[in-house]
Amino acid sequence: MTAPLDSEAAGQWQLFPAGDSCLILKFGEVLSNQANRLVAQCARQLNDAVMKQELAGVTDIVPAMISVGVHYRPERVHCQADESPFDALKAQLEALLRKASTSQMYEPRLIEIPVCYGGDYGPDLEEVAASLKLTAQAVIELHSGQLLDVLMLGFAPGHPYIGVLDEQLNPQRRTTPRTKVAAGSIGLANRQSVIYPLELPGGWNLIGRTPLTMFDVGRGEPCLLQSGDKIRFVPIAPATFESIQTQERQR
């Protein structure tokens, strides 16, 4: 279903330029579930408008934690006489956002992410548990016991930031980042998780790994997750991990 902005949120955004070909819609000053969900709704509504050719000149819609970047080609924006492309697009966006109603609320996708915790799959689990004065099993139960939001994608293609986790799951990031982190690794820090879509460097605490392919340029939709999705981490055994991973490689 289309994802319009909640009508109660009309006027709750700030809109300003970022260079000569990008415009930023901002929904707050600090991360909150409300602000992040407005970002997801807004991004989907704007993407729908671009697909319907209602926003001439717009090339990319990029949701972040509390803002949406709207990239555009100034020469392609429909302007009135003596009107700048920025002012013209700003007026179009504000008019579009104010049309939103609660009669077509977006229902986020719910996606389960299987995770093999600890051991070679999550080499930092025991250390993280000790630092939080929890058992490893308690960390797993807290991490997998919540329905969570995909807050944004960033850092690398298909790399999700996920939260906000239970307040007990608040370790700091590692003081010394790893130069290589295996694809599918689940990172934990500061009440958020990430999933490494590729082999990458990184400084998050590794507590598990998923066998799912997070990013595949050959798929119709390369990124498995997108901003605004709901996810649940589901603990699995090593044998299940290997079985799912084999299936993923055969696709």
N, C-alpha and C positions, 0 to 999 in steps of 0.2 A: 504494500500500500504506500501511496505517496507520503512523504514526511514533511508536512508543513510546520511552520513555527507556531507554537502555542499562542493563541490570541492574547493571553494574559501577559505574554512576554513582549508584546509590541512596544517599541520604544526603549527596550532595555539594552539595546546594542549601541556601541560607538562605531563610527565609520570614518576612516582616515586613509590617506594615500601612503603607499610604501614604494617610493620611486615613481617613475613615470608610466609604469605598466602593471601595477599591482595595487589592489585596494584591500584593506583589512577591515573585517567586521569582528568586533570584540564584544564578548558577552560577560565580562567581569574582570577583576583584577587578580583574583586568586582562584585556584582550581576548586571547583565544587561539583557535585553530581548534577545539580540543576544547570549550571553554566555549560558543563560538558554535553549534557543531553540537548540543550538548545543548539549547540554547535552542530551536533549530528543531524538534528532536524533541519537546520538551516542549510547545511551542505547538501542534503538530499533534495530539498526543495529547489535549490539553485541548479543542481545537476539536472533535475527534471526540466527546468526552464531552458537550460542550454540545449538539451536534447530536442525540445520543442521549438528551438530557434527563437526564443523570446528574449534572449540577451545577446544581441549581435556583438561580435568582437571578443567575447569571453572565451578563453582557451583552456583554462584549468580552474577547478575548485579544490582547494587544499585545506581540509579541516585539521586543526591542531587541538590543544587541550581546551583553551577558552576563546579561540578565535578561528576565523575562516579567511583564508587568502583567496582573493579573486584575481586571477591573472588575465590580462586582456591585451588586445592589439589596439592601441589608440586610434589608428587610422580607420578601423572597422566599426567603431562605436557610432551609433546614430546620434548626431548632435543637432541641436537647433542653432540658428545663427548666433554667433558670438558666444557659444557655449563650449567649454572645454570638454574633452572626452571624460575626464574624471567627474566633473559635475553632472554630465549627462548620465553616466553609468551609476553614479551615486543616487540620482533621482529615480532611475529605473529599479535599482535594488530596493530602495526604501518603499517604493510603491508595491513591489512584488511581495516583500515581507509583510506589509500591512494587510495584504489580502488573506493572510493565513487565518484559518479557523480551526476549532477543535473538532469539527465534524469529520475530519480525515486524518486522525492521528496515526503516525507511523508506528507499526509494531516491529520492534527490533528482532533480528534473527537470534535464535538460541542455539549455540554450538557447543558441543562437549569436546574437550581437549583431553585425550588420554595421556597420562603422565606416569612414567616409571621413576619413582623417587629414590634418591640415595645411591650409594655404591658408585660404580663407574658412571652411572647416568647423572648423579647429582653429588659430586665430590665435596661440596661445601655443606651438605645438610647437617651433619653431626656438629660441625663447628658453629654453624648458625644457631642450631638448637641450644647449644651450650651458652652462647652469648646472650640468648634471650631467656635463659633459665627455664627452658622447656625441654621435653623429650623430643626426639626426632619424630615419633609418631604423632605427638601433639602438633608439631609444625605441619605435618602432612594433613592432619584433620582440619586444622584452621585454614590452610591454603586451599583445600578442596571442598570446604564446607560452605562456601559463599557463591552466590550468583554475582558475577562481576561484569563491569563495563569495559569494552575496548575504548580507551580514552582517545587514542590517536595512533596513526602509523608514522614512523619517522626513523631517522638514523640510517636505515637501510631499507630496500624494497621489501614490503611485507612484514616489517618489524613492528609488532604491536606493543603499546604501553597499556597495561591492564590494571585496574584498581576499582575502588580503593579497598585494600585488604584490611582485615582485622587489626586493631591498633597494637596488638601484641607482635605483629609481624613487621617490625620496623628496624631491621638491622641496617647499618650504614653499608655503602658500597665498599668493595675491597680497596685497600690502600694501594695494592699493586695489581693493575689490570693484567689479564692474560693476553698473550699475543694471538692465541687461537682458541676459539670456543666452538664446539661442534654444533652444526645445524640442528635445530629442534630443542636446544638447551633452554631450560626454564630458569630465568634469573629472578632474584628477590632482593629488594632493597626499599627502605622508606615507604612501606605499605603499598608498594607496586610490584608487579611482575612484568617481565618482558619474555618474548620467545624469539630466540635467534633464528632467523629464516635461512641463513647461510653460515658457512664457517667464517667467523669474524673475530676481531679483537673485542674485548669487553671486560668491564670491571664489576659486573653484578655477581652476587653470590649464586652459585649454581646448585639448585636443590633437586633437579630432575630433568627429564628429557621426554619430549613427545616424538612418536614415530611419524606423525603427520607431516606432509610437505607444506610448509607455510608459504612458499613462493615458488612458482613455476611459470616461467615466461611462455611456455607452450600451452598453458591452459587458457580457456576463453576469459576467465577472470583470474589473473595471475596470483593475486593475494587471497589467501584463504580467509582472512579476517578483514573487516573494515571498521572504521570509526562508527560507534553507535551499536555494534553487536553486543549481545550478552553472551558470556561464556561461563562454563563450569569446568574446572579441572577434575578429572576422574582418575584415581589411582589405578594402575595396572601392574601386573607381574612382568618380570623380564621376558618370559616366554610369550606373553601377549604382545609385548613391545616388538619382539623380533617378527612375530607373525604379521602384525599390521605393517611394519616397515617393509617386509617382503611384498605385501600386496601393493603398497604405495609405489615401489620400484617397478612393478609390473604394469602399471597404468600407462 
